[in-house]
């Protein structure tokens, strides 16, 4: 052939093969979906979650309320323009009545400044500042909540993926047995009935794998919904090295960690505690605001004004002349002393004190809830750790038992029922270990999270 000389040299052929492999490798890399780490998932959820955006808007509202409270110290300036018309009989300057038409135009500009409000304004400013800080803490609490939900969904995906792998290993074992039994049938050493039993077992294993894959897809859907992604298509997560996960030390007597120690750390870092403490502090200022009703108020006011008048039958000065001649100014100080307001101030103070008691109860309840959650996580972590250890021992025992049973079955010394029972025990032990491992991983991460560290693994 006329093109056969192109690959006469082995070096030319080798270079061409390497180039082709590089192109295929690059294409495969480009086709791979982006793999999300737990940190990336948490950051994305915090940035795009609708509930967090609503909490951010509440913080903005508190900022506006704080600005309004600070601006209450500024003067209140207003202007007005009035136009009046009068028709019919009226009293004249000669003390007689006659039919006259009059009109008047007025211009006024006034301002008032609060000088003393019974300390209401400074306490209102401090209250709104505390409310803003509490809203900011609530925002961080909302972020922590979504991070925990994302981490739980992330671990669920890892668990379901491992279960799918276990199911595929089960298919591999059953497929090998079907192939082996088919060879026996072909050689006349086994019956079709025995082959049918193995095929039924293989079909059941494939059904289990399909269910595991469906659970994985649902877990991925749950996580993508938490991330507010439009579709789970093309979504993938980073799978940590299973050997690294098995090396988690976890809680132990040597670590010295107790629920009380974790709780002590959490009190200083958890935003839900800070939020309730700030609101409790704000109730002191709320009481002082109510007590301001017992104090007198003092304000300074001033203004400018002018008028223009016309009366039918009488000559009036020009518009500009009247505005100039009628121009007036005023300044005054107003003192208002409360004497009796139907016990409104007294009841407002009582209501504010009851709200303070309720806020103290809310803080105590939040602390108790936090402590209960920490206790639950702590003992869940201990249980998961011991369960993982026991599952490892059970897996090794089940694996050894299955190896012996497989050899006995292949030598005709065990029935297919005994073989399937041993195999199912082995695969169940694998599933139990995977579940215990990821449960331990999640609970250990939660403990560190309650101590103020990032939720990651």
C-alpha positions as CSV (number, residue, x, y, z in Angstrom):
1,X,0.0,0.0,0.0
2,X,1.2,3.5,-0.8
3,X,0.8,4.7,2.8
4,X,2.4,1.8,4.5
5,X,5.7,3.7,4.9
6,X,4.2,6.1,7.3
7,X,4.6,3.7,10.2
8,X,7.7,1.9,9.1
9,X,9.6,3.5,11.9
10,X,8.6,2.2,15.4
11,X,9.4,5.6,16.9
12,X,6.9,7.3,14.6
13,X,4.3,4.8,15.5
14,X,5.0,5.2,19.2
15,X,4.7,9.0,19.0
16,X,1.4,8.7,17.2
17,X,0.1,6.3,19.8
18,X,1.2,8.5,22.7
19,X,-0.5,11.5,21.1
20,X,-3.7,9.5,20.6
21,X,-3.7,8.4,24.2
22,X,-3.2,12.0,25.4
23,X,-6.1,13.2,23.3
24,X,-8.4,10.5,24.7
25,X,-7.2,11.2,28.3
26,X,-7.8,14.9,27.9
27,X,-11.3,14.2,26.5
28,X,-12.1,11.9,29.4
29,X,-10.9,14.6,31.9
30,X,-13.1,17.2,30.2
31,X,-16.1,14.9,30.4
32,X,-15.7,14.2,34.1
33,X,-18.2,16.2,36.3
34,X,-16.9,18.6,38.9
35,X,-16.4,16.9,42.2
36,X,-17.6,18.9,45.2
37,X,-15.8,18.7,48.5
38,X,-17.7,19.1,51.8
39,X,-16.3,22.6,52.3
40,X,-17.3,23.6,48.8
41,X,-20.8,22.3,49.4
42,X,-21.1,24.2,52.7
43,X,-19.8,27.4,51.2
44,X,-22.1,27.2,48.2
45,X,-25.2,26.4,50.4
46,X,-24.4,29.3,52.7
47,X,-24.1,31.7,49.7
48,X,-27.3,30.5,47.9
49,X,-29.7,29.2,50.5
50,X,-33.0,31.1,50.5
51,X,-33.5,30.9,54.2
52,X,-30.1,32.4,54.8
53,X,-30.9,35.2,52.4
54,X,-34.1,35.9,54.3
55,X,-32.0,36.1,57.6
56,X,-29.6,38.5,55.9
57,X,-32.6,40.7,55.0
58,X,-33.6,40.7,58.7
59,X,-30.1,41.9,59.6
60,X,-30.5,44.7,57.1
61,X,-33.8,45.7,58.6
62,X,-32.2,45.9,62.0
63,X,-29.5,48.1,60.6
64,X,-32.2,50.4,59.3
65,X,-34.0,50.5,62.7
66,X,-30.6,51.3,64.4
67,X,-30.2,54.2,61.9
68,X,-33.7,55.4,62.7
69,X,-33.0,55.4,66.4
70,X,-29.7,57.4,66.0
71,X,-31.4,59.9,63.7
72,X,-34.1,60.6,66.3
73,X,-31.6,63.1,67.9
74,X,-31.7,65.2,64.8
75,X,-34.1,68.2,64.4
76,X,-37.5,67.6,62.9
77,X,-38.0,70.2,60.2
78,X,-41.2,70.7,58.3
79,X,-42.7,73.3,56.0
80,X,-46.3,74.2,55.1
81,X,-48.2,76.3,52.6
82,X,-51.8,77.2,53.1
83,X,-54.5,78.9,51.0
84,X,-57.9,79.9,52.4
85,X,-61.0,81.5,50.9
86,X,-64.0,83.0,52.8
87,X,-67.4,83.9,51.3
88,X,-70.5,85.5,52.7
89,X,-71.3,87.9,55.6
90,X,-68.5,88.6,58.0
91,X,-67.5,91.1,60.7
92,X,-65.7,94.1,59.3
93,X,-63.2,96.5,60.9
94,X,-66.0,98.9,61.7
95,X,-67.8,96.2,63.7
96,X,-70.5,95.8,61.2
97,X,-71.5,92.8,59.0
98,X,-71.3,92.8,55.3
99,X,-71.0,90.4,52.4
100,X,-67.3,90.2,51.7
101,X,-64.9,87.7,50.1
102,X,-61.5,87.2,51.6
103,X,-58.5,85.0,50.8
104,X,-55.2,84.4,52.6
105,X,-52.0,82.7,51.7
106,X,-49.6,81.5,54.4
107,X,-46.0,80.1,54.4
108,X,-44.4,78.5,57.4
109,X,-41.2,76.6,58.2
110,X,-40.7,75.0,61.6
111,X,-38.2,72.8,63.4
112,X,-38.1,71.1,66.8
113,X,-35.2,69.4,68.6
114,X,-35.6,67.0,71.5
115,X,-33.4,68.1,74.4
116,X,-34.4,65.5,77.0
117,X,-36.6,62.5,76.6
118,X,-36.1,60.7,79.9
119,X,-33.1,58.8,78.5
120,X,-35.4,57.1,76.0
121,X,-33.3,57.9,72.9
122,X,-30.0,56.6,74.1
123,X,-31.6,53.5,75.5
124,X,-33.5,52.9,72.2
125,X,-30.2,53.2,70.3
126,X,-28.5,50.7,72.6
127,X,-31.5,48.3,72.3
128,X,-31.4,48.5,68.5
129,X,-27.6,47.9,68.5
130,X,-28.1,44.8,70.6
131,X,-30.9,43.6,68.3
132,X,-28.6,44.0,65.3
133,X,-25.9,42.0,67.0
134,X,-28.5,39.3,67.9
135,X,-29.8,39.2,64.3
136,X,-26.2,38.7,63.1
137,X,-25.8,35.8,65.6
138,X,-29.1,34.4,64.3
139,X,-27.7,34.6,60.8
140,X,-24.6,32.6,61.8
141,X,-26.9,30.1,63.5
142,X,-28.8,29.7,60.2
143,X,-25.5,29.2,58.4
144,X,-24.4,26.5,61.0
145,X,-27.8,24.7,60.6
146,X,-27.4,24.5,56.8
147,X,-23.8,23.4,57.2
148,X,-25.0,20.5,59.4
149,X,-27.7,19.5,57.0
150,X,-25.2,19.6,54.1
151,X,-22.7,17.5,56.0
152,X,-25.4,14.9,56.9
153,X,-26.6,14.7,53.3
154,X,-22.9,14.5,52.2
155,X,-22.2,11.5,54.5
156,X,-25.4,9.9,53.4
157,X,-24.2,10.0,49.8
158,X,-20.9,8.5,50.8
159,X,-22.7,5.7,52.7
160,X,-25.0,4.9,49.8
161,X,-22.1,4.9,47.4
162,X,-20.3,2.4,49.6
163,X,-23.4,0.2,49.8
164,X,-23.6,0.3,46.0
165,X,-20.0,-0.9,45.8
166,X,-20.8,-3.7,48.3
167,X,-23.8,-4.7,46.1
168,X,-21.6,-4.8,43.0
169,X,-19.1,-7.1,44.8
170,X,-22.1,-9.3,45.6
171,X,-23.0,-9.4,41.9
172,X,-19.4,-10.3,41.0
173,X,-19.5,-13.3,43.5
174,X,-22.8,-14.5,42.2
175,X,-21.8,-14.0,38.6
176,X,-18.7,-16.2,39.2
177,X,-20.9,-18.9,40.7
178,X,-23.3,-18.8,37.8
179,X,-20.4,-19.1,35.4
180,X,-19.0,-22.0,37.4
181,X,-22.4,-23.7,37.6
182,X,-22.9,-23.3,33.9
183,X,-19.7,-25.1,33.3
184,X,-20.8,-27.9,35.5
185,X,-24.1,-28.1,33.6
186,X,-22.3,-28.2,30.3
187,X,-20.1,-31.1,31.6
188,X,-23.1,-32.9,33.1
189,X,-21.9,-32.5,36.7
190,X,-24.9,-30.3,37.8
191,X,-28.5,-29.9,37.0
192,X,-30.4,-27.1,35.4
193,X,-32.3,-26.6,38.7
194,X,-29.1,-25.8,40.5
195,X,-28.1,-23.4,37.8
196,X,-31.6,-21.7,38.1
197,X,-31.0,-21.2,41.8
198,X,-27.8,-19.4,41.1
199,X,-29.4,-17.3,38.5
200,X,-32.2,-16.4,40.8
201,X,-29.6,-15.4,43.4
202,X,-27.8,-13.3,40.9
203,X,-31.0,-11.6,39.9
204,X,-31.7,-10.7,43.5
205,X,-28.2,-9.3,43.9
206,X,-28.8,-7.1,40.8
207,X,-32.0,-5.9,42.3
208,X,-30.2,-5.0,45.5
209,X,-27.6,-3.1,43.5
210,X,-30.3,-1.2,41.6
211,X,-32.0,-0.2,44.9
212,X,-28.6,1.0,46.2
213,X,-28.0,3.0,43.1
214,X,-31.5,4.5,43.4
215,X,-30.8,5.5,47.0
216,X,-27.6,7.1,45.9
217,X,-29.4,9.2,43.3
218,X,-32.0,10.3,45.9
219,X,-29.2,11.2,48.3
220,X,-27.5,13.3,45.6
221,X,-30.9,14.9,44.8
222,X,-31.3,15.8,48.5
223,X,-27.9,17.5,48.6
224,X,-28.4,19.4,45.4
225,X,-31.7,20.7,46.7
226,X,-30.0,21.9,49.8
227,X,-27.5,23.7,47.6
228,X,-30.3,25.2,45.5
229,X,-28.9,23.7,42.4
230,X,-31.3,23.5,39.5
231,X,-30.6,19.8,38.7
232,X,-28.6,16.9,40.2
233,X,-27.4,16.0,36.7
234,X,-23.6,16.0,36.5
235,X,-23.2,16.5,40.3
236,X,-20.5,14.4,42.0
237,X,-18.8,14.6,45.4
238,X,-15.2,13.9,46.5
239,X,-15.0,10.5,48.1
240,X,-12.4,10.4,50.8
241,X,-9.9,7.6,51.1
242,X,-11.6,4.8,52.9
243,X,-8.3,3.8,54.6
244,X,-8.1,7.3,56.1
245,X,-11.6,7.1,57.4
246,X,-10.8,3.8,59.1
247,X,-8.0,5.5,60.9
248,X,-10.2,8.0,62.9
249,X,-9.2,7.8,66.5
250,X,-12.4,9.3,67.9
251,X,-13.2,9.7,71.5
252,X,-11.3,7.8,74.1
253,X,-10.5,7.9,77.8
254,X,-7.1,9.2,76.9
255,X,-8.6,12.3,75.1
256,X,-10.2,13.4,78.4
257,X,-13.2,14.9,76.6
258,X,-16.5,14.9,78.4
259,X,-19.9,16.4,77.5
260,X,-19.3,19.1,80.1
261,X,-16.0,20.1,78.5
262,X,-17.6,20.2,75.0
263,X,-20.5,22.2,76.4
264,X,-18.1,24.7,78.1
265,X,-16.4,25.3,74.7
266,X,-19.7,25.5,72.9
267,X,-21.1,28.2,75.3
268,X,-18.4,30.6,74.1
269,X,-18.7,30.0,70.4
270,X,-22.3,28.9,69.5
271,X,-24.2,31.8,68.0
272,X,-27.6,30.7,69.4
273,X,-26.3,31.3,72.9
274,X,-24.8,34.7,72.0
275,X,-28.1,35.7,70.4
276,X,-30.1,34.9,73.5
277,X,-27.6,36.6,75.7
278,X,-27.7,39.8,73.6
279,X,-31.5,39.8,73.7
280,X,-31.5,39.4,77.5
281,X,-29.2,42.3,77.8
282,X,-31.5,44.3,75.6
283,X,-34.4,43.8,78.0
284,X,-32.6,46.0,80.5
285,X,-32.8,48.9,78.0
286,X,-36.4,48.0,77.2
287,X,-37.3,48.5,80.8
288,X,-35.5,51.8,80.9
289,X,-37.4,52.9,77.8
290,X,-40.6,52.1,79.6
291,X,-39.4,54.0,82.7
292,X,-38.8,57.1,80.5
293,X,-42.6,57.7,80.8
294,X,-42.1,58.9,84.4
295,X,-39.6,61.7,83.3
296,X,-40.5,65.1,81.9
297,X,-39.6,65.9,78.3
298,X,-37.9,69.0,77.1
299,X,-37.8,70.2,73.5
300,X,-36.7,73.3,71.6
301,X,-38.7,74.6,68.7
302,X,-38.4,77.5,66.2
303,X,-39.8,78.6,63.0
304,X,-40.5,81.3,60.3
305,X,-43.7,82.4,58.7
306,X,-45.4,85.0,56.6
307,X,-48.9,85.7,55.1
308,X,-50.7,87.4,52.3
309,X,-54.3,88.7,52.7
310,X,-56.9,90.1,50.3
311,X,-60.5,91.4,51.0
312,X,-63.1,92.3,48.5
313,X,-63.9,96.0,48.5
314,X,-60.6,96.9,50.1
315,X,-57.3,97.8,48.6
316,X,-54.5,95.3,49.5
317,X,-50.8,95.7,49.3
318,X,-48.8,93.8,46.7
319,X,-48.1,90.2,47.2
320,X,-44.3,90.7,47.7
321,X,-44.9,93.7,50.0
322,X,-47.2,91.7,52.3
323,X,-44.9,88.7,52.5
324,X,-42.1,91.1,53.5
325,X,-44.1,93.0,56.0
326,X,-45.8,90.0,57.6
327,X,-42.6,88.0,58.0
328,X,-42.3,86.6,61.6
329,X,-40.0,84.4,63.5
330,X,-40.5,82.4,66.7
331,X,-38.4,80.3,69.1
332,X,-39.6,78.4,72.2
333,X,-38.9,75.8,74.7
334,X,-41.5,73.2,75.6
335,X,-41.5,71.3,78.9
336,X,-44.0,68.4,79.4
337,X,-44.4,66.9,82.8
338,X,-46.3,63.6,83.1
339,X,-48.8,63.6,86.0
340,X,-51.3,60.8,85.3
341,X,-51.6,58.7,82.2
342,X,-54.0,56.0,83.4
343,X,-51.2,53.8,84.7
344,X,-49.9,53.2,81.1
345,X,-46.2,53.8,82.2
346,X,-46.6,51.5,85.2
347,X,-48.0,48.7,83.1
348,X,-45.4,49.2,80.3
349,X,-42.7,48.7,82.9
350,X,-44.4,45.5,84.3
351,X,-44.7,44.2,80.7
352,X,-41.0,44.9,80.0
353,X,-40.0,43.0,83.2
354,X,-42.1,40.0,82.3
355,X,-40.5,40.0,78.8
356,X,-37.1,40.0,80.6
357,X,-38.1,37.0,82.7
358,X,-39.3,35.2,79.5
359,X,-36.0,36.1,77.8
360,X,-34.1,34.6,80.7
361,X,-36.1,31.5,80.4
362,X,-35.4,31.4,76.7
363,X,-31.7,31.6,77.3
364,X,-31.9,28.8,79.9
365,X,-33.9,26.7,77.5
366,X,-31.4,27.3,74.7
367,X,-28.5,26.3,77.0
368,X,-30.3,23.1,78.1
369,X,-31.1,22.2,74.5
370,X,-27.5,22.7,73.5
371,X,-26.3,20.5,76.4
372,X,-28.8,17.8,75.4
373,X,-27.7,17.9,71.8
374,X,-24.0,17.7,72.9
375,X,-24.8,14.7,75.1
376,X,-26.6,13.0,72.3
377,X,-23.7,13.6,69.9
378,X,-21.2,12.5,72.4
379,X,-22.8,9.2,73.2
380,X,-23.7,8.7,69.5
381,X,-20.0,9.1,68.8
382,X,-19.0,6.6,71.5
383,X,-21.6,4.1,70.2
384,X,-20.5,4.6,66.6
385,X,-16.8,4.1,67.6
386,X,-17.5,0.9,69.4
387,X,-19.9,-0.2,66.7
388,X,-17.1,0.3,64.1
389,X,-14.7,-1.7,66.1
390,X,-17.2,-4.5,66.6
391,X,-18.1,-4.4,62.9
392,X,-14.5,-4.8,61.9
393,X,-14.2,-7.9,64.0
394,X,-17.6,-9.2,62.7
395,X,-16.5,-8.6,59.1
396,X,-13.3,-10.5,59.5
397,X,-15.1,-13.4,61.1
398,X,-17.8,-13.4,58.3
399,X,-15.1,-13.2,55.6
400,X,-13.3,-16.2,57.0
401,X,-16.5,-18.1,57.4
402,X,-17.5,-17.3,53.8
403,X,-14.1,-18.3,52.5
404,X,-14.4,-21.7,54.2
405,X,-18.1,-22.1,53.1
406,X,-17.2,-21.2,49.5
407,X,-14.5,-23.9,49.4
408,X,-16.9,-26.4,51.0
409,X,-19.6,-25.5,48.4
410,X,-17.2,-25.8,45.5
411,X,-16.2,-29.2,46.7
412,X,-19.8,-30.3,47.0
413,X,-19.8,-30.4,50.8
414,X,-22.3,-27.6,51.4
415,X,-25.7,-26.7,49.8
416,X,-26.5,-23.5,47.9
417,X,-28.7,-22.4,50.8
418,X,-25.7,-22.6,53.2
419,X,-23.5,-20.8,50.7
420,X,-26.0,-18.0,50.2
421,X,-26.5,-17.6,53.9
422,X,-22.8,-17.3,54.5
423,X,-22.4,-14.9,51.6
424,X,-25.3,-12.7,52.8
425,X,-23.8,-12.6,56.3
426,X,-20.5,-11.5,54.9
427,X,-22.0,-8.8,52.7
428,X,-24.2,-7.6,55.6
429,X,-21.1,-7.4,57.8
430,X,-19.5,-5.2,55.1
431,X,-22.6,-3.0,55.0
432,X,-22.7,-2.7,58.8
433,X,-19.0,-1.7,58.8
434,X,-19.6,1.0,56.2
435,X,-22.6,2.4,58.1
436,X,-20.7,2.4,61.4
437,X,-17.6,4.0,59.8
438,X,-19.6,6.9,58.3
439,X,-21.7,7.4,61.4
440,X,-18.5,7.6,63.4
441,X,-17.1,10.1,60.9
442,X,-20.2,12.3,61.1
443,X,-20.5,12.2,64.9
444,X,-16.8,13.0,65.4
445,X,-17.1,16.0,63.0
446,X,-20.1,17.2,64.9
447,X,-18.2,17.1,68.2
448,X,-15.4,19.3,66.7
449,X,-18.1,21.5,65.2
450,X,-19.7,22.1,68.6
451,X,-16.2,23.1,69.9
452,X,-16.0,25.9,67.4
453,X,-14.1,24.2,64.5
454,X,-15.1,24.0,60.9
455,X,-17.4,21.2,59.9
456,X,-15.1,19.2,57.6
457,X,-13.5,15.8,57.1
